[in-house]
Structures are given as C-alpha cells and as structure tokens.
Amino acid sequence: MSFISAIQSGFRNYVNFKGRATRSEYWWWALFTLVIQIVTSGVVDGLGAVATLVLLVPGIAVAIRRMHDTNHRGWWQLFPIVNLVFALRAGDAGENRFGPPPPPRSLS
C-alpha cells in the first residue's frame, strides 16, 4: 500500500473498528500523523491540538484493525510494548477470527 492510499484508507475507514489493516497501512498512517503533528505544532497556537483531535479516532481505528490482522483483540493497544511487537509482526496470511486478509493494493 502506498503512502497516499494508506491515508485515504485511514480517513475512509475512520469509524471502522472491524476488519484488518496491513503493516504498510498502519506504518504509513503513523508516519502521516507524526508529520502532521510536527508541522502543526509550531505554526499556530492550538492547531496542533486540533490536528490531534482530527487524527485521534482514525488512528485508533487503524491500530485496532492492525491488531486484528495479527489475530489479536484491539485492547492490546493499551499495552505499548506488546502493541509494538504485534504491530511489527506480519499479519495472518489466511482468514482469521477477524475476517479475511485485506486485499492487495497496487502502488499506482
């Protein structure tokens, strides 16, 4: 998944806490939120807080779907070290209890 398609997917599925998200979708989303936070933190007072609020729910949704891809419940987000280990793991190749794997996306 490309950077742009990961961002589009994050906003398109911002309230979708079911299903699965690939590693690339999760990590591109993490990079996007980091860049937005860096850019908005020094521009205008309060803009960083607004950006945080706008990206909060989509970020949680992507992270929960990423946990589902590794066949774990989304509650593992509450444990940072375990969360990182699961986020780095490859997702299940086949269907798991959270559904089929995300469809492959082209780089175009």
DOGULO-632453 format. One record per atom (N, C-alpha, C): residue in one letter; residue number from 0; atom name; x, y, z. Coordinates in steps of 0.1 Angstrom, whole numbers, plus 2048, in hexadecimal, padded with zeros to 3 digits. Atoms other than C-alpha are relative to their C-alpha. Layout:
<atom "A",NUM,"CA",<X,Y,Z>>
...
This chain:
<atom "M",0,"N",<808,7F4,800>>
<atom "M",0,"CA",<800,800,800>>
<atom "M",0,"C",<809,80C,800>>
<atom "S",1,"N",<7F8,7F4,801>>
<atom "S",1,"CA",<80D,822,7F7>>
<atom "S",1,"C",<7FC,80A,80B>>
<atom "F",2,"N",<802,7F6,7F6>>
<atom "F",2,"CA",<80F,840,80E>>
<atom "F",2,"C",<7F2,807,7FF>>
<atom "I",3,"N",<80C,7F9,802>>
<atom "I",3,"CA",<7F2,852,7FE>>
<atom "I",3,"C",<7F4,7F7,802>>
<atom "S",4,"N",<80C,809,7FE>>
<atom "S",4,"CA",<7DB,833,7FD>>
<atom "S",4,"C",<7FE,7FD,80F>>
<atom "A",5,"N",<801,802,7F1>>
<atom "A",5,"CA",<7E3,82D,822>>
<atom "A",5,"C",<7F8,80B,807>>
<atom "I",6,"N",<807,7F4,7FA>>
<atom "I",6,"CA",<7D8,850,82B>>
<atom "I",6,"C",<7F1,800,7FC>>
<atom "Q",7,"N",<80D,800,804>>
<atom "Q",7,"CA",<7B9,84D,816>>
<atom "Q",7,"C",<7F8,7F5,807>>
<atom "S",8,"N",<806,80B,7F9>>
<atom "S",8,"CA",<7B1,82B,826>>
<atom "S",8,"C",<7FD,804,80E>>
<atom "G",9,"N",<802,7FC,7F2>>
<atom "G",9,"CA",<7B6,83A,848>>
<atom "G",9,"C",<7F4,809,802>>
<atom "F",10,"N",<80B,7F7,7FF>>
<atom "F",10,"CA",<79D,856,843>>
<atom "F",10,"C",<7F3,7F9,7FB>>
<atom "R",11,"N",<80C,807,805>>
<atom "R",11,"CA",<785,840,82F>>
<atom "R",11,"C",<7FA,7F6,80A>>
<atom "N",12,"N",<804,80A,7F6>>
<atom "N",12,"CA",<784,826,84B>>
<atom "N",12,"C",<801,806,80E>>
<atom "Y",13,"N",<7FD,7FA,7F3>>
<atom "Y",13,"CA",<786,83E,868>>
<atom "Y",13,"C",<7F8,7FC,80B>>
<atom "V",14,"N",<808,806,7F5>>
<atom "V",14,"CA",<76A,82E,87C>>
<atom "V",14,"C",<7FE,7F1,7FE>>
<atom "N",15,"N",<800,80E,802>>
<atom "N",15,"CA",<770,80B,86F>>
<atom "N",15,"C",<809,7F9,809>>
<atom "F",16,"N",<7F8,807,7F6>>
<atom "F",16,"CA",<77C,7F7,88D>>
<atom "F",16,"C",<800,7F1,7FD>>
<atom "K",17,"N",<801,80E,803>>
<atom "K",17,"CA",<776,7D6,87C>>
<atom "K",17,"C",<809,7FE,7F3>>
<atom "G",18,"N",<7F8,802,80C>>
<atom "G",18,"CA",<78B,7C5,861>>
<atom "G",18,"C",<80F,800,804>>
<atom "R",19,"N",<7F1,801,7FF>>
<atom "R",19,"CA",<7B1,7C5,85C>>
<atom "R",19,"C",<807,80B,7F8>>
<atom "A",20,"N",<7F8,7F6,807>>
<atom "A",20,"CA",<7CC,7DE,852>>
<atom "A",20,"C",<80E,7FA,7FF>>
<atom "T",21,"N",<7F2,805,803>>
<atom "T",21,"CA",<7EE,7D5,843>>
<atom "T",21,"C",<80A,808,808>>
<atom "R",22,"N",<7F5,7F9,7FA>>
<atom "R",22,"CA",<80F,7DE,852>>
<atom "R",22,"C",<803,80D,7F9>>
<atom "S",23,"N",<7FD,7F4,807>>
<atom "S",23,"CA",<815,7F7,837>>
<atom "S",23,"C",<7F6,80B,802>>
<atom "E",24,"N",<80A,7F6,7FD>>
<atom "E",24,"CA",<7F4,808,83D>>
<atom "E",24,"C",<802,807,80D>>
<atom "Y",25,"N",<7FE,7FB,7F2>>
<atom "Y",25,"CA",<7FB,80B,862>>
<atom "Y",25,"C",<80C,809,801>>
<atom "W",26,"N",<7F4,7F8,7FE>>
<atom "W",26,"CA",<81E,818,85F>>
<atom "W",26,"C",<800,80C,7F7>>
<atom "W",27,"N",<802,7F4,807>>
<atom "W",27,"CA",<816,830,843>>
<atom "W",27,"C",<7F7,80A,807>>
<atom "W",28,"N",<809,7F7,7F8>>
<atom "W",28,"CA",<7FA,83E,859>>
<atom "W",28,"C",<808,806,80B>>
<atom "A",29,"N",<7F8,7FB,7F5>>
<atom "A",29,"CA",<812,841,876>>
<atom "A",29,"C",<80A,80B,7FB>>
<atom "L",30,"N",<7F7,7F6,806>>
<atom "L",30,"CA",<82B,854,860>>
<atom "L",30,"C",<7F8,80D,7FD>>
<atom "F",31,"N",<808,7F4,803>>
<atom "F",31,"CA",<80F,86B,854>>
<atom "F",31,"C",<7FC,808,80C>>
<atom "T",32,"N",<804,7F9,7F4>>
<atom "T",32,"CA",<803,873,877>>
<atom "T",32,"C",<80C,807,806>>
<atom "L",33,"N",<7F4,7FA,7FB>>
<atom "L",33,"CA",<827,87A,882>>
<atom "L",33,"C",<803,80D,7F9>>
<atom "V",34,"N",<7FD,7F4,808>>
<atom "V",34,"CA",<82D,892,865>>
<atom "V",34,"C",<7F6,80B,803>>
<atom "I",35,"N",<80A,7F6,7FD>>
<atom "I",35,"CA",<80C,8A4,86B>>
<atom "I",35,"C",<802,806,80E>>
<atom "Q",36,"N",<7FD,7FA,7F3>>
<atom "Q",36,"CA",<814,8A8,890>>
<atom "Q",36,"C",<80C,809,800>>
<atom "I",37,"N",<7F4,7F7,801>>
<atom "I",37,"CA",<836,8B6,889>>
<atom "I",37,"C",<7FD,80D,7F9>>
<atom "V",38,"N",<802,7F4,808>>
<atom "V",38,"CA",<82A,8CE,86F>>
<atom "V",38,"C",<7F6,809,807>>
<atom "T",39,"N",<80A,7F8,7F9>>
<atom "T",39,"CA",<80C,8DA,883>>
<atom "T",39,"C",<803,805,80E>>
<atom "S",40,"N",<7FD,7FC,7F2>>
<atom "S",40,"CA",<81C,8DD,8A5>>
<atom "S",40,"C",<806,80E,801>>
<atom "G",41,"N",<7FA,7F3,7FF>>
<atom "G",41,"CA",<830,8FC,89C>>
<atom "G",41,"C",<7FA,80B,7F8>>
<atom "V",42,"N",<806,7F6,809>>
<atom "V",42,"CA",<819,90E,884>>
<atom "V",42,"C",<7F7,80A,808>>
<atom "V",43,"N",<80A,7F8,7F9>>
<atom "V",43,"CA",<7FC,91C,898>>
<atom "V",43,"C",<7FC,7FA,80D>>
<atom "D",44,"N",<804,806,7F3>>
<atom "D",44,"CA",<7F3,918,8BD>>
<atom "D",44,"C",<7F2,7F9,7FE>>
<atom "G",45,"N",<80D,807,801>>
<atom "G",45,"CA",<7D8,8FE,8BF>>
<atom "G",45,"C",<7FE,7F7,7F4>>
<atom "L",46,"N",<801,808,80C>>
<atom "L",46,"CA",<7DD,8F0,89C>>
<atom "L",46,"C",<804,7F1,802>>
<atom "G",47,"N",<7FB,80E,7FD>>
<atom "G",47,"CA",<7F0,8D2,8A9>>
<atom "G",47,"C",<7F6,7F8,808>>
<atom "A",48,"N",<80A,807,7F8>>
<atom "A",48,"CA",<7D4,8CA,8C2>>
<atom "A",48,"C",<7F4,7FC,7F6>>
<atom "V",49,"N",<80B,803,80A>>
<atom "V",49,"CA",<7BA,8CC,8A5>>
<atom "V",49,"C",<804,7F4,7F8>>
<atom "A",50,"N",<7FB,80B,808>>
<atom "A",50,"CA",<7D0,8B5,890>>
<atom "A",50,"C",<7FF,7F3,808>>
<atom "T",51,"N",<801,80C,7F7>>
<atom "T",51,"CA",<7D2,89C,8AD>>
<atom "T",51,"C",<7F2,7FB,801>>
<atom "L",52,"N",<80E,804,7FF>>
<atom "L",52,"CA",<7AD,89C,8B1>>
<atom "L",52,"C",<7FB,7FA,7F3>>
<atom "V",53,"N",<804,805,80D>>
<atom "V",53,"CA",<7A7,897,88C>>
<atom "V",53,"C",<806,7F2,7FD>>
<atom "L",54,"N",<7F9,80D,803>>
<atom "L",54,"CA",<7C0,87A,88A>>
<atom "L",54,"C",<7FE,7F6,80A>>
<atom "L",55,"N",<801,80A,7F5>>
<atom "L",55,"CA",<7B7,869,8AB>>
<atom "L",55,"C",<7F7,7F4,7FC>>
<atom "V",56,"N",<809,80B,802>>
<atom "V",56,"CA",<799,854,8A1>>
<atom "V",56,"C",<805,7F7,7F4>>
<atom "P",57,"N",<7FB,809,80B>>
<atom "P",57,"CA",<7A7,849,87E>>
<atom "P",57,"C",<80D,7F8,805>>
<atom "G",58,"N",<7F4,806,7FC>>
<atom "G",58,"CA",<7C8,841,88F>>
<atom "G",58,"C",<7FD,7F4,809>>
<atom "I",59,"N",<804,80B,7F8>>
<atom "I",59,"CA",<7B7,82B,8A9>>
<atom "I",59,"C",<7FA,7F5,7F8>>
<atom "A",60,"N",<806,80A,809>>
<atom "A",60,"CA",<7A3,81A,88E>>
<atom "A",60,"C",<80A,7F8,7F8>>
<atom "V",61,"N",<7F5,807,807>>
<atom "V",61,"CA",<7C2,812,879>>
<atom "V",61,"C",<808,7F7,809>>
<atom "A",62,"N",<7F9,808,7F7>>
<atom "A",62,"CA",<7D4,805,897>>
<atom "A",62,"C",<7F8,7F3,805>>
<atom "I",63,"N",<808,80C,7FD>>
<atom "I",63,"CA",<7B8,7EE,8A1>>
<atom "I",63,"C",<7FF,7F6,7F5>>
<atom "R",64,"N",<800,809,80C>>
<atom "R",64,"CA",<7B5,7E0,87E>>
<atom "R",64,"C",<80D,7FA,7FE>>
<atom "R",65,"N",<7F3,807,801>>
<atom "R",65,"CA",<7DA,7DA,87F>>
<atom "R",65,"C",<802,7F5,80A>>
<atom "M",66,"N",<800,80B,7F6>>
<atom "M",66,"CA",<7D7,7C6,89F>>
<atom "M",66,"C",<7F8,7F4,7FB>>
<atom "H",67,"N",<808,80B,805>>
<atom "H",67,"CA",<7BB,7B2,88E>>
<atom "H",67,"C",<808,7F9,7F5>>
<atom "D",68,"N",<7F8,807,80A>>
<atom "D",68,"CA",<7D3,7AA,871>>
<atom "D",68,"C",<809,7F6,805>>
<atom "T",69,"N",<7F7,809,7FA>>
<atom "T",69,"CA",<7EA,799,889>>
<atom "T",69,"C",<7F8,7F6,809>>
<atom "N",70,"N",<809,809,7F9>>
<atom "N",70,"CA",<7CC,786,898>>
<atom "N",70,"C",<800,803,80F>>
<atom "H",71,"N",<801,7FB,7F2>>
<atom "H",71,"CA",<7CB,79B,8B9>>
<atom "H",71,"C",<7F5,80A,801>>
<atom "R",72,"N",<80A,7F6,7FE>>
<atom "R",72,"CA",<7B0,7B0,8C8>>
<atom "R",72,"C",<806,80E,801>>
<atom "G",73,"N",<7FC,7F2,800>>
<atom "G",73,"CA",<7B2,7D6,8C6>>
<atom "G",73,"C",<804,805,80D>>
<atom "W",74,"N",<7FD,7FC,7F3>>
<atom "W",74,"CA",<7B5,7D9,8EB>>
<atom "W",74,"C",<80F,800,803>>
<atom "W",75,"N",<7F2,800,7FE>>
<atom "W",75,"CA",<7DA,7D1,8E8>>
<atom "W",75,"C",<806,80D,7FD>>
<atom "Q",76,"N",<7FB,7F2,802>>
<atom "Q",76,"CA",<7DE,7F6,8DE>>
<atom "Q",76,"C",<804,806,80D>>
<atom "L",77,"N",<7FE,7FA,7F3>>
<atom "L",77,"CA",<7DE,7FD,903>>
<atom "L",77,"C",<80E,7FC,806>>
<atom "F",78,"N",<7F3,805,7FB>>
<atom "F",78,"CA",<7FF,7EB,908>>
<atom "F",78,"C",<80B,803,7F6>>
<atom "P",79,"N",<7F7,7FB,80B>>
<atom "P",79,"CA",<81A,7FF,8F4>>
<atom "P",79,"C",<80B,7F6,7FB>>
<atom "I",80,"N",<7F5,809,805>>
<atom "I",80,"CA",<836,7E5,8F3>>
<atom "I",80,"C",<7FA,7F4,7F8>>
<atom "V",81,"N",<807,80B,807>>
<atom "V",81,"CA",<81F,7C8,8EA>>
<atom "V",81,"C",<7FA,805,7F3>>
<atom "N",82,"N",<806,7FA,80C>>
<atom "N",82,"CA",<80D,7DF,8D1>>
<atom "N",82,"C",<80B,801,7F5>>
<atom "L",83,"N",<7F6,7FE,80A>>
<atom "L",83,"CA",<82E,7E7,8C0>>
<atom "L",83,"C",<805,7F2,7FA>>
<atom "V",84,"N",<7FC,80D,804>>
<atom "V",84,"CA",<838,7C2,8BE>>
<atom "V",84,"C",<7F6,7FB,7F6>>
<atom "F",85,"N",<80B,805,809>>
<atom "F",85,"CA",<816,7B9,8AE>>
<atom "F",85,"C",<800,808,7F3>>
<atom "A",86,"N",<801,7F7,80C>>
<atom "A",86,"CA",<817,7D7,896>>
<atom "A",86,"C",<80C,7FD,7F7>>
<atom "L",87,"N",<7F5,803,809>>
<atom "L",87,"CA",<839,7CC,889>>
<atom "L",87,"C",<7FF,7F2,7FA>>
<atom "R",88,"N",<802,80D,806>>
<atom "R",88,"CA",<82E,7A8,883>>
<atom "R",88,"C",<7F9,800,7F3>>
<atom "A",89,"N",<808,801,80D>>
<atom "A",89,"CA",<822,79D,861>>
<atom "A",89,"C",<7F2,7FB,804>>
<atom "G",90,"N",<80E,804,7FE>>
<atom "G",90,"CA",<7FC,798,85F>>
<atom "G",90,"C",<7FE,7F2,7FC>>
<atom "D",91,"N",<803,80E,804>>
<atom "D",91,"CA",<7EC,776,85C>>
<atom "D",91,"C",<7FD,800,7F1>>
<atom "A",92,"N",<802,801,80F>>
<atom "A",92,"CA",<7ED,76B,837>>
<atom "A",92,"C",<7F2,7FD,7FD>>
<atom "G",93,"N",<80E,804,803>>
<atom "G",93,"CA",<7CB,75B,838>>
<atom "G",93,"C",<7F6,807,809>>
<atom "E",94,"N",<80B,7FA,7F8>>
<atom "E",94,"CA",<7AA,763,848>>
<atom "E",94,"C",<802,7FC,80F>>
<atom "N",95,"N",<7FF,803,7F2>>
<atom "N",95,"CA",<7AA,766,86E>>
<atom "N",95,"C",<7F2,804,806>>
<atom "R",96,"N",<80D,7FD,7FA>>
<atom "R",96,"CA",<78E,76D,887>>
<atom "R",96,"C",<7FB,80E,7FE>>
<atom "F",97,"N",<804,7F2,803>>
<atom "F",97,"CA",<78D,792,87C>>
<atom "F",97,"C",<7FD,802,7F1>>
<atom "G",98,"N",<804,7FF,80E>>
<atom "G",98,"CA",<787,78A,858>>
<atom "G",98,"C",<80B,7FD,7F6>>
<atom "P",99,"N",<7F6,803,80A>>
<atom "P",99,"CA",<79A,785,837>>
<atom "P",99,"C",<80B,80B,800>>
<atom "P",100,"N",<7F5,7F6,801>>
<atom "P",100,"CA",<7BB,796,831>>
<atom "P",100,"C",<7FC,80C,7F7>>
<atom "P",101,"N",<803,7F5,808>>
<atom "P",101,"CA",<7BA,7B9,822>>
<atom "P",101,"C",<804,7FD,7F1>>
<atom "P",102,"N",<7FC,803,80E>>
<atom "P",102,"CA",<7BA,7B8,7FC>>
<atom "P",102,"C",<80D,807,7FC>>
<atom "P",103,"N",<7F3,7F9,805>>
<atom "P",103,"CA",<7DC,7C0,7EB>>
<atom "P",103,"C",<7FC,80D,7F8>>
<atom "R",104,"N",<802,7F3,807>>
<atom "R",104,"CA",<7DE,7E4,7DE>>
<atom "R",104,"C",<80C,802,7F7>>
<atom "S",105,"N",<7F4,7FD,809>>
<atom "S",105,"CA",<7F3,7EF,7C1>>
<atom "S",105,"C",<806,80D,805>>
<atom "L",106,"N",<7F8,7F4,7FC>>
<atom "L",106,"CA",<80D,80B,7C5>>
<atom "L",106,"C",<7FC,80C,7F7>>
<atom "S",107,"N",<804,7F5,809>>
<atom "S",107,"CA",<7FC,820,7AA>>
<atom "S",107,"C",<7F6,809,806>>
